[in-house]
Amino acid sequence: MNDSNNSLNPWLLPVTLGASGVVGFLAGKLFGQRRISADQILKMIRDDFKREGEVTGSWINQRRIPYQRFAVKTEAYEGGVTRLEDDQPVDYQFIADAKTGSLLSLKRVERSLNNPKFQE
């Protein structure tokens, strides 16, 4: 009786693992570096703000900026949202991660006559 039909090729496991490693590496390089567009990020943030009140305006800088917090470095977008709170417009500035869309920074901005960026 021939035992060659019942045994696996000794090269099958190493070749399979090597090939899957190469495919995984290439897939990571191909799909892992994608960024969300500035417009998509702004839409996500506007939708979040709309859950708590009427959004009357928003903006986002289309150019990515380098952002570092402690040892973590990434690229990010700057933007802002104006929403009504107690029938008064309130301005917020944000920094969002360009890869995930996650908010890295959010702060409320006091309105003044000297801040033309938020004038309607």
N, C-alpha and C positions, 0 to 999 in steps of 0.2 A: 504494500500500500504506500502511496506517495503522500508524505506529510507536507509538501509544499502548498497544497491547496488549503490547509488548515492554519498555516502560520502567516503572520503579517510581514510585509517587507520591512526590514530593519530601518530603512531610510524614510518610511512613510511618516512617522511622528516628527522627526527633526525637520523634514521638508515642509510639512503642514504648518508647524509652529513658526518656522522662518517666513513662509509666505504670508501667514496671517499677521505677523509682526510688521512686515513691509506694507501690506494693505492698510493696516491700522495707522501706521505712521503717515502714509500718503493721504488717507482720509482726514486725519487730524490737521495736516498742513492745508489741505484743500478747503475744508469746511470750518476749521477751528478759528481762522483769522477773520471771519466775516464780521462786519460791523452793521449796526442798525443805522438807517439813515436819520439825519437830523429831523426830518419831517415826521417820521414814524415815532421818534422819541417824544417830540412835542405833542403829537396826538395822544400818546399814552399818558403823558403828564396832564394834559388838558382834561382827559376823561377822568382821571383820578380827582382832579380839583372840582369837576362838575358834580361829583357825588355829594359834595358839601355846600355847593352854592353856584350861582350863575357866574360863568367866566365871561368877562367883557373884553379881554384882549390877551394876546400872548405873542411871544417872539422867541426865536432861537438863532444863534449864530451858526451858519452853515459850515464854518471852518472849525476843525477839531483843534483842541489845544492840549499840550502836555499837562498832565495832572499827577501830582504826587502827594500822598498822605502817608507819613512815616516812611516805611521801606517799600510801599506798594506804588508802582508807576503804571499809568495807563493813559489813554487819550480820552478826552471828554468834550462835551458841548456845553456852552453857556446859554442860558435863556431866562425868560421871565414870564410870569402869568399875573394877570389882574383879575380879581374876582370880587364880587359884592359880598360884604359881610355887614349885617345890620344896615342895609341899603347904602353903604359907603364902599367905594372902591379901595381895595387893599392890594398892594403889589408884593410879589415874591420873586426873588431871583434864585436860580438853581444851577447846579452843575450836574450833568448826567453822564454816566459812563457810555462811551461810544460803542462798546461791544455788547453790553447787556441792557442798556437803557435805565439802569438803576440810578436812583438819585444818590449822588455823592455828597451834595451840600444843598441845603434849602434854607433861605433866610427871608424874613419879612423886611421890606424896605419901607421906611417912613416916607410919606409923600411930602414934598416941599416944592415951592415955586422954582427952586434952583436945580431941580432934577428933571431935565427935559426928556429923559429917556422914557419916562412913564406918563408923560402928558398925553391926554386923549384928544 
